[in-house]
Amino acid sequence: MNRPSSPTPSPLRAAFSPWYSPNSPDAPRTVQLLRTAVFSALIAIGFTLLSFITGARELSQWLDPHEWLVTYGRNLAVALVIGYITHGLYRLGVKILGRQRIAVMKAWERTLFFAGLPLLGVVIGWPIGVTLLFGDLRVLRSLGGADILTLIVIALMVTAILSTFFSLRIKRIRAEMRANEAQLRLLQGQMEPHFLFNTLANVISLIDADAARAKHMLEALTDYLRASLGGLRHDDSTLAVELDLARRYLELMRTRMGERLRFEIVADDALGRAALMPLVLQPLIENAVKHGLEPQVDGGTVRVAVARLSVDGVDVLQVCVEDDGAGLAAAAHRPRRRVAGGADGNGIALANLRERLESRFGPRARLTLTDLDVDGRTGTRACLVVPWNVATPAAD
């Protein structure tokens, strides 16, 4: 049974999740703006305390609620201007640099980004806020040394708060990423023997009926493993490599099924450098052959189609594996064969694949299985969608 995917975070939780994390979903724009307003209101409290510390000369000023409200209101207005200017600077920074680039910044780059933008926001926003509050540019020209000192202290205080906040969140995210990487390695380690078991089970089923074809299939399996095992220990692969392995696997299975198995792979060569996790296509193709085509006397066709799409302004890689076989309902009710003392089934592979996607990409990746009607025949479509990314060349 497939494990349920993690629940989607509430808008409030999403708003306070770090936007620079690769796996963090964006909060609605209105919630992001509300978060900035709340943060600015908290900063205004600090501004107000600082104003009383530097400007209050008598005890009566400290004890006057009206004085506190007026001072807080003015500071809130200025803080909101600073907050939304800083908010805009961060969004601009994300647009220019990209989330992935920000997530892997070096220490000095991270300090410059997360400390420099708030500082710039204060420098730009404070004069604008004061001018809007008093409606007169001459207010800025009348600032004395104490006012300039206050501005510097405010800028440094806001910068320190935001820099500390973001640094702590980054440390937490990196700890989560390390845990996810460990889980990915465990799940991938489970996939390899599972795949080998299923393939060898097919060879075993041929030994008694057709020893020559079984030998031929073992030779094809050896060629397949020679091409695939070198990359199975890596965390990343490419679309071109995975499609080549898919083609080899289908050729391997055609050794057993003969003309009953037909296949087609449709992919633009320009998409070949797209980053993809190892062994994410193989279980989908294996399901299509085993549960869709093998039970039919005349077999059928497996079609692999690849496309680069834009979903809500974000580029994604979509890989769909279709078959014109028995369909999902028939496959679910069909009893599993037993080969060499074990169940010949692939249910664990899909559950494992969903876990790998969840661990690596969170809600930004998905795997869907749907019934497909092809020219009046039943079939199945399995579609994998992952964030678009160009693979980094592997070191020799």
Secondary structure, 3 states (H helix, E strand, C coil): CCCCCCCCCCHHHHHHCCCCCCCCCCCCHHHHHHHHHHHHHHHHHHHHHHHHHHHCCCHHHHHCHHHHHHHHHHHHHHHHHHHHHHHHHHHHHHHHHCHHHHHCCCHHHHHHHHHHHHHHHHHHHHHHHHHHHHCCCHHHHCCCHHHHHHHHHHHHHHHHHHHHHHHHHHHHHHHHHHHHHHHHHHHHHHHHHHHHHHHHHHHHHHHCCCHHHHHHHHHHHHHHHHHHCCCCCCCCEEHHHHHHHHHHHHHHHHHHHHHHEEEEEECCHHHCCEEECCCCCHHHHHHHHHHHHCCCCCCEEEEEEEEEEEECCEEEEEEEEEECCCCHHHHHHCCCEEECCEEECCHHHHHHHHHHHHHHHHHHCEEEEEEEEECCEEEEEEEEEEECCECCCCCC
